Amino acid sequence: AHILKGRALLIQKKNSEAIAELQAVVNSAPSLATARYYLGTAYQQNSQADQAELAWKEALRLDPKFVQADLALAQLKLSAGEANSSVRYAEEALKVDSNLLDARLILGDGYMQKSDFNNAGTVFEAVVKQYPTNASAAQRLGSAYFAQGDLAKAETQYNAALRNDPNRTESLWLLVNVYLQQKNPEKAIQRVNAQIAQFPKQAALYQILGQTYFSQKSYARAEEAYRKALSIDGNNLPVYGLLGELYMAQNSLDKAIAELENGLKVEPTSVVAHTMLGTMHLLKKDQKQAQSQYREALKLDPQAPVAANNLAWIMAESGGNLDEALALARIAKDKLPNNTDVFDTMGWIYYKKGAYASATDVFKNVVSKDPKNPLYQYHLGLSYFQLKNTESARASLSEAIKLDPAFPGVQDARNTLAKLQTR
C-alpha cells in the first residue's frame, strides 16, 4: 500500500513526498527490491541521478533478475554518455528476457553512441523485422543507415517511421537532412509541405520548413515559416532563438525591432510580439529593453513561459532579485516541462543563490538529456567546482571546451580549469 501511495505521488509530480513515502518502505523492509526500484524512480524524477543509480543497483543486488532496474540503469547510463555501461545493463536485461523491446532499443542506442553503427544496425533491423509498424525502431534504423552513409536506406526507414506515426516530427527532420545531404533541397521542401497539408495546425512542421529554407539562405521564406509556427504556438521557445539566428545572419536585428514596434502600435496586446521584441533586444545585449518587453508580455499573460524564462535568465545574469527569478523560472518549467533551456535557467539561478548542490542536480539532469550542449556542460562544471568535486568539474569543463572552443563562457571555463590545477 505504501509503494502504491508512493507511485501515486510520483504521478502527481509530488517528488519529495514520494521519496519520503518510499524511503519509509525501504527502512521497514530493506530486502524489498520493488521498493528500491520505485525509490530510484522517485529520485530520478527529482533530478537526483546519483541516488537513483544507487537505489536501482541495490534493487539488482537484492534481485539480480529485476529487469526493470537493469533497464532503468541502461537508460540512465545512456543519457549520461556512458555507452559501455548502458550496453552492459541492456544485455543483462536481455539475458532474462531476450524479447524485451525496450532493452533491444537501448542496446542499439548504446551501440550508436559508441559509433558502432554496424552492430546498431543489426539490432534495429531485427526489431523492425519483428515490429514492422514500430515508428521508433524504424527511425533508429534509419539513423544507423545514415551514419553508415547509406542515404537511400535511411530515406526508406524515415519514411516508414512517418507512415507508422505521421506526427513524428523528429523523423521528418531527419528525412529532410537526408535530402539536404543529397543536395536536393527542393525535395525536402516538398516533403515538409506535404506533411503540412496533412497537419496544417502543427507548429513544429513550420519550424522544420523554416530551418530548411534557412539552410538554403532563403531568409524571407524562413521568416514566414517561423512566424507561422509562432502564430500557432507562441510558447515555442526554440523558434524565438531560430528567428534571432535568422535576423543575425542578415544583420537585420534593428529592422526586425522596428517592424515589431510598428506591429505593436496596431496590436499592443500581442504577447508573442512583446516576447519577440524582448528576444531581439536580448540578442543586441540590451538587457534593459529586453526586460521591459518581457515584463509587458507577462502583464498580458502572467503564465507566458518564454518571457518568464528569459526574464529569469536576465535577472540571474545581471544581479537581479533571485527569488523573483526563481519564481519566474518555475512558471516556465510548469508550462514547458520538457525544455532543457528552462531547466538550465533554474539551475543557473540556484547557482547564483549559492545552492550548489541543487544546481548540480539540475545541471546533471539537463546534461543527461543534451550532453552535446557546451553551455550545459560548462554550468555543470562550475557547480562541481564549487562543491570541490575536482575530477567531475575537470571532466565537464573540458567537455564543454571540446564541444565548442568558442562558446560564450569558454574563457571562464579555461580559467576555472587553471584553478583546478592548483587544488
C-alpha positions as CSV (number, residue, x, y, z in Angstrom):
1,A,0.0,0.0,0.0
2,H,2.8,2.4,0.8
3,I,4.5,1.6,-2.5
4,L,1.3,2.3,-4.4
5,K,0.9,5.5,-2.5
6,G,4.5,6.5,-3.5
7,R,3.7,5.7,-7.1
8,A,0.6,7.8,-7.0
9,L,2.6,10.7,-5.6
10,L,5.0,10.3,-8.4
11,I,2.2,10.6,-11.0
12,Q,1.1,13.8,-9.3
13,K,4.8,15.1,-9.5
14,K,5.0,15.3,-5.7
15,N,8.5,14.0,-5.8
16,S,9.7,14.9,-2.3
17,E,6.6,13.3,-0.8
18,A,7.1,10.2,-3.0
19,I,10.7,9.9,-1.9
20,A,9.7,10.1,1.8
21,E,7.0,7.5,1.4
22,L,9.2,5.0,-0.5
23,Q,12.2,5.6,1.8
24,A,9.9,4.7,4.7
25,V,9.2,1.4,3.0
26,V,12.9,0.7,2.4
27,N,13.6,1.4,6.0
28,S,10.9,-1.0,7.2
29,A,11.5,-3.7,4.5
30,P,15.2,-3.3,3.4
31,S,15.1,-6.6,1.4
32,L,12.2,-5.5,-0.9
33,A,13.7,-4.9,-4.3
34,T,10.4,-3.4,-5.7
35,A,10.6,-0.6,-3.1
36,R,14.2,0.1,-4.0
37,Y,13.3,0.3,-7.7
38,Y,10.5,2.8,-7.2
39,L,12.6,4.8,-4.8
40,G,15.2,5.1,-7.6
41,T,12.4,6.2,-10.0
42,A,11.4,8.9,-7.5
43,Y,15.0,10.1,-7.2
44,Q,15.3,10.2,-11.0
45,Q,12.1,12.2,-11.3
46,N,13.5,14.6,-8.7
47,S,16.7,15.1,-10.8
48,Q,18.8,13.2,-8.3
49,A,20.6,10.8,-10.6
50,D,23.3,9.5,-8.2
51,Q,20.7,8.5,-5.6
52,A,18.6,6.9,-8.3
53,E,21.5,4.8,-9.5
54,L,22.3,3.6,-6.0
55,A,18.7,2.6,-5.4
56,W,18.5,0.7,-8.7
57,K,21.8,-1.1,-8.1
58,E,20.6,-2.1,-4.7
59,A,17.4,-3.5,-6.3
60,L,19.5,-5.6,-8.6
61,R,21.7,-6.8,-5.7
62,L,18.5,-8.0,-3.9
63,D,17.1,-9.5,-7.1
64,P,19.6,-10.0,-10.0
65,K,16.7,-10.7,-12.4
66,F,14.9,-7.4,-11.7
67,V,14.9,-6.4,-15.4
68,Q,13.1,-3.0,-14.7
69,A,16.2,-2.0,-12.7
70,D,18.5,-3.1,-15.5
71,L,16.5,-1.1,-18.0
72,A,16.5,2.0,-15.8
73,L,20.2,1.8,-15.3
74,A,20.8,1.2,-19.0
75,Q,18.8,4.3,-19.9
76,L,20.5,6.4,-17.1
77,K,23.9,5.4,-18.4
78,L,22.9,6.1,-22.0
79,S,21.7,9.6,-21.0
80,A,25.0,10.2,-19.2
81,G,27.0,9.3,-22.3
82,E,28.4,6.1,-20.7
83,A,27.7,3.8,-23.6
84,N,29.6,0.8,-22.5
85,S,27.7,0.6,-19.2
86,S,24.5,1.2,-21.0
87,V,25.1,-1.7,-23.3
88,R,26.1,-3.9,-20.4
89,Y,22.9,-3.3,-18.5
90,A,20.8,-3.8,-21.6
91,E,22.5,-7.1,-22.3
92,E,21.8,-8.2,-18.7
93,A,18.1,-7.4,-19.1
94,L,18.1,-9.4,-22.4
95,K,19.6,-12.4,-20.6
96,V,16.4,-12.6,-18.5
97,D,14.1,-11.9,-21.5
98,S,15.6,-11.8,-25.0
99,N,12.4,-10.3,-26.4
100,L,12.3,-7.2,-24.3
101,L,11.7,-4.4,-26.8
102,D,12.9,-1.5,-24.6
103,A,16.2,-3.4,-23.8
104,R,16.8,-4.1,-27.5
105,L,16.2,-0.4,-28.4
106,I,18.5,0.8,-25.6
107,L,21.1,-1.7,-26.7
108,G,21.0,-0.4,-30.3
109,D,21.2,3.2,-28.9
110,G,24.2,2.3,-26.9
111,Y,26.0,0.9,-30.0
112,M,25.1,4.1,-31.8
113,Q,26.6,6.2,-29.0
114,K,29.8,4.1,-29.3
115,S,29.8,4.8,-33.1
116,D,29.4,1.0,-33.6
117,F,26.9,1.6,-36.4
118,N,27.1,-2.0,-37.8
119,N,26.0,-3.6,-34.6
120,A,23.4,-0.9,-34.0
121,G,22.0,-1.6,-37.5
122,T,21.9,-5.3,-36.8
123,V,20.0,-4.8,-33.6
124,F,17.5,-2.4,-35.1
125,E,17.0,-4.5,-38.3
126,A,15.9,-7.4,-36.1
127,V,13.5,-5.2,-34.2
128,V,12.0,-3.7,-37.3
129,K,11.6,-7.2,-38.8
130,Q,9.7,-8.3,-35.7
131,Y,7.8,-5.0,-35.2
132,P,7.3,-3.6,-38.7
133,T,4.9,-0.9,-37.5
134,N,7.1,0.5,-34.7
135,A,7.9,4.0,-35.8
136,S,10.7,4.5,-33.1
137,A,12.5,1.4,-34.3
138,A,12.3,2.4,-38.0
139,Q,13.6,5.9,-37.2
140,R,16.5,4.4,-35.2
141,L,17.3,2.0,-38.1
142,G,17.3,5.0,-40.5
143,S,19.8,6.8,-38.3
144,A,22.1,3.7,-38.3
145,Y,22.0,3.6,-42.1
146,F,22.6,7.4,-42.3
147,A,25.6,7.0,-40.0
148,Q,26.9,4.3,-42.4
149,G,26.4,6.6,-45.4
150,D,23.6,4.6,-46.9
151,L,21.2,7.5,-47.6
152,A,18.8,5.5,-49.7
153,K,18.1,3.0,-46.9
154,A,17.9,5.8,-44.4
155,E,15.3,7.6,-46.5
156,T,13.2,4.4,-46.7
157,Q,13.2,3.9,-42.9
158,Y,12.4,7.6,-42.1
159,N,9.5,7.4,-44.5
160,A,8.4,4.1,-42.8
161,A,8.6,5.9,-39.4
162,L,6.4,8.7,-40.7
163,R,3.9,6.2,-42.2
164,N,3.6,4.4,-38.9
165,D,3.4,7.7,-36.9
166,P,2.6,10.8,-39.1
167,N,3.0,13.1,-36.1
168,R,6.7,12.0,-35.6
169,T,8.3,15.4,-36.5
170,E,11.8,14.2,-35.5
171,S,11.6,11.6,-38.3
172,L,10.6,14.3,-40.7
173,W,13.6,16.5,-39.7
174,L,15.9,13.5,-40.1
175,L,14.4,12.8,-43.6
176,V,14.9,16.5,-44.5
177,N,18.6,16.1,-43.6
178,V,18.9,13.1,-46.0
179,Y,17.6,15.2,-48.8
180,L,19.9,18.1,-48.0
181,Q,22.8,15.7,-47.8
182,Q,21.8,14.5,-51.3
183,K,21.8,18.2,-52.5
184,N,18.1,18.0,-53.1
185,P,16.5,20.9,-51.0
186,E,13.5,21.1,-53.4
187,K,12.5,17.5,-52.4
188,A,13.0,18.4,-48.7
189,I,10.7,21.4,-49.0
190,Q,8.1,19.4,-51.0
191,R,8.1,16.7,-48.3
192,V,7.6,19.1,-45.5
193,N,4.8,20.9,-47.3
194,A,3.1,17.6,-47.9
195,Q,3.2,16.9,-44.2
196,I,1.9,20.4,-43.5
197,A,-1.0,19.8,-45.9
198,Q,-1.9,16.8,-43.7
199,F,-1.4,18.6,-40.4
200,P,-1.8,22.4,-41.0
201,K,-2.0,23.3,-37.3
202,Q,1.2,21.6,-36.2
203,A,3.7,24.4,-35.3
204,A,6.8,22.0,-35.4
205,L,6.3,21.4,-39.1
206,Y,6.6,25.1,-39.9
207,Q,9.7,25.2,-37.7
208,I,11.2,22.4,-39.8
209,L,10.2,24.3,-43.0
210,G,11.8,27.4,-41.7
211,Q,15.0,25.6,-40.9
212,T,15.1,24.0,-44.3
213,Y,14.7,27.4,-46.0
214,F,17.3,28.9,-43.7
215,S,19.8,26.2,-44.7
216,Q,19.4,27.4,-48.3
217,K,19.7,31.0,-47.3
218,S,16.1,31.6,-48.4
219,Y,15.7,34.0,-45.5
220,A,12.3,35.6,-46.4
221,R,10.6,32.2,-46.6
222,A,12.3,31.0,-43.5
223,E,11.0,34.0,-41.5
224,E,7.5,33.5,-42.9
225,A,7.6,29.8,-41.7
226,Y,8.9,30.7,-38.3
227,R,6.3,33.4,-37.8
228,K,3.6,30.9,-38.8
229,A,4.9,28.5,-36.2
230,L,4.6,31.2,-33.5
231,S,1.1,32.1,-34.7
232,I,0.1,28.5,-33.9
233,D,2.2,28.1,-30.7
234,G,3.5,31.3,-29.2
235,N,5.2,29.2,-26.4
236,N,7.7,27.5,-28.8
237,L,10.9,28.6,-27.2
238,P,13.3,27.2,-29.9
239,V,11.6,29.2,-32.7
240,Y,12.4,32.5,-31.0
241,G,16.0,31.6,-31.0
242,L,15.8,30.5,-34.6
243,L,14.3,33.8,-35.6
244,G,17.1,35.6,-33.8
245,E,19.6,33.5,-35.7
246,L,17.9,34.4,-38.9
247,Y,18.0,38.1,-38.2
248,M,21.6,38.0,-37.1
249,A,22.5,36.1,-40.3
250,Q,21.1,39.1,-42.3
251,N,22.4,41.8,-39.9
252,S,18.8,42.9,-39.6
253,L,18.1,43.0,-35.9
254,D,17.3,46.7,-36.0
255,K,14.9,46.2,-38.9
256,A,13.2,43.4,-37.0
257,I,12.8,45.6,-33.9
258,A,11.3,48.4,-35.9
259,E,8.8,46.1,-37.6
260,L,7.8,44.6,-34.2
261,E,7.4,48.0,-32.7
262,N,5.2,49.1,-35.6
263,G,3.2,45.9,-35.2
264,L,2.6,46.6,-31.5
265,K,1.1,50.0,-32.4
266,V,-1.6,48.1,-34.2
267,E,-1.9,45.2,-31.8
268,P,-0.5,46.3,-28.4
269,T,-1.8,43.2,-26.5
270,S,0.2,40.7,-28.5
271,V,2.2,38.5,-26.1
272,V,4.2,36.9,-28.9
273,A,5.2,40.3,-30.3
274,H,6.4,41.6,-26.9
275,T,8.3,38.3,-26.4
276,M,9.9,38.5,-29.8
277,L,10.9,42.1,-29.3
278,G,12.4,41.2,-25.9
279,T,14.4,38.5,-27.6
280,M,15.7,40.8,-30.3
281,H,16.9,43.3,-27.7
282,L,18.5,40.5,-25.8
283,L,20.4,39.5,-28.9
284,K,21.6,43.1,-29.1
285,K,22.7,42.8,-25.5
286,D,20.3,45.5,-24.4
287,Q,19.1,43.8,-21.3
288,K,17.2,46.8,-20.0
289,Q,14.9,46.9,-23.1
290,A,14.6,43.1,-23.1
291,Q,13.5,43.1,-19.5
292,S,10.9,45.8,-20.3
293,Q,9.4,43.8,-23.1
294,Y,9.3,40.6,-21.3
295,R,7.6,42.3,-18.4
296,E,5.0,43.7,-20.8
297,A,4.4,40.2,-22.1
298,L,3.9,38.9,-18.5
299,K,1.5,41.7,-17.7
300,L,-0.7,40.5,-20.6
301,D,-0.2,36.8,-19.6
302,P,1.4,36.1,-16.2
303,Q,2.0,32.5,-17.3
304,A,3.8,33.3,-20.6
305,P,6.6,30.7,-20.3
306,V,9.1,32.1,-22.8
307,A,9.0,35.6,-21.4
308,A,9.2,34.2,-17.9
309,N,12.2,32.0,-18.7
310,N,14.2,34.7,-20.5
311,L,13.4,37.4,-17.9
312,A,14.5,35.0,-15.1
313,W,17.8,34.4,-17.0
314,I,18.5,38.1,-17.4
315,M,17.8,38.7,-13.7
316,A,20.2,35.9,-12.7
317,E,22.9,37.2,-15.1
318,S,22.5,40.9,-14.1
319,G,22.3,40.5,-10.3
320,G,18.5,41.0,-10.1
321,N,16.2,39.6,-7.5
322,L,17.0,35.9,-7.5
323,D,13.8,34.9,-5.6
324,E,11.7,36.6,-8.2
325,A,13.8,35.0,-10.9
326,L,13.3,31.6,-9.4
327,A,9.5,32.1,-9.3
328,L,9.6,33.1,-13.0
329,A,11.7,30.0,-13.8
330,R,9.1,27.8,-12.1
331,I,6.3,29.3,-14.2
332,A,8.3,28.4,-17.3
333,K,9.0,24.9,-16.0
334,D,5.4,24.2,-15.3
335,K,4.4,25.3,-18.8
336,L,7.4,23.8,-20.6
337,P,8.3,20.7,-18.5
338,N,10.5,19.1,-21.2
339,N,12.5,22.1,-22.3
340,T,16.2,21.8,-21.2
341,D,16.8,25.6,-21.6
342,V,14.2,26.2,-18.9
343,F,15.8,23.8,-16.5
344,D,19.2,25.3,-17.3
345,T,17.8,28.7,-16.3
346,M,16.6,27.2,-13.0
347,G,19.9,25.6,-12.3
348,W,21.7,28.8,-13.0
349,I,19.5,30.7,-10.5
350,Y,20.3,28.0,-7.9
351,Y,24.0,28.5,-8.7
352,K,23.8,32.3,-8.3
353,K,22.0,31.8,-5.0
354,G,24.9,29.6,-3.8
355,A,22.7,26.5,-3.7
356,Y,25.4,24.5,-5.5
357,A,24.1,21.0,-4.6
358,S,20.7,21.8,-6.0
359,A,22.3,23.5,-9.1
360,T,24.4,20.4,-9.7
361,D,21.4,18.1,-9.6
362,V,19.5,20.2,-12.1
363,F,22.5,20.5,-14.4
364,K,23.2,16.8,-14.3
365,N,19.7,16.2,-15.4
366,V,20.0,18.8,-18.2
367,V,23.3,17.3,-19.4
368,S,21.8,13.8,-19.4
369,K,19.2,15.0,-21.9
370,D,21.5,17.1,-24.1
371,P,25.2,16.0,-23.5
372,K,26.4,17.8,-26.6
373,N,25.5,21.3,-25.4
374,P,28.7,23.1,-24.3
375,L,26.8,25.6,-22.1
376,Y,25.1,22.9,-20.1
377,Q,28.5,21.1,-19.6
378,Y,30.1,24.4,-18.6
379,H,27.4,25.1,-16.0
380,L,27.7,21.6,-14.6
381,G,31.4,22.0,-14.4
382,L,31.1,25.3,-12.4
383,S,28.8,23.7,-10.0
384,Y,31.1,20.7,-9.4
385,F,33.9,23.2,-8.9
386,Q,32.0,25.0,-6.2
387,L,31.3,21.6,-4.5
388,K,35.1,20.9,-4.7
389,N,34.4,17.8,-6.9
390,T,37.6,18.3,-8.8
391,E,37.5,15.4,-11.2
392,S,33.9,15.9,-12.2
393,A,34.5,19.6,-12.7
394,R,37.5,19.0,-14.9
395,A,35.6,16.5,-17.0
396,S,32.6,18.7,-17.6
397,L,34.6,21.9,-18.3
398,S,37.0,20.0,-20.6
399,E,34.0,18.5,-22.5
400,A,32.4,22.0,-22.9
401,I,35.6,23.3,-24.5
402,K,36.0,20.3,-26.6
403,L,32.4,20.6,-27.9
404,D,32.8,24.3,-28.9
405,P,36.1,26.1,-28.3
406,A,34.3,29.4,-28.9
407,F,31.1,29.1,-26.8
408,P,30.1,32.0,-24.6
409,G,31.9,31.5,-21.3
410,V,34.8,29.5,-22.8
411,Q,37.4,31.8,-21.2
412,D,35.8,31.4,-17.8
413,A,35.8,27.6,-18.3
414,R,39.6,27.8,-19.2
415,N,40.3,30.0,-16.1
416,T,38.4,27.6,-13.8
417,L,40.3,24.6,-15.3
418,A,43.5,26.5,-14.5
419,K,42.4,27.0,-10.9
420,L,41.7,23.2,-10.7
421,Q,45.4,22.6,-11.3
422,T,46.3,24.2,-8.0
423,R,43.9,22.1,-6.0
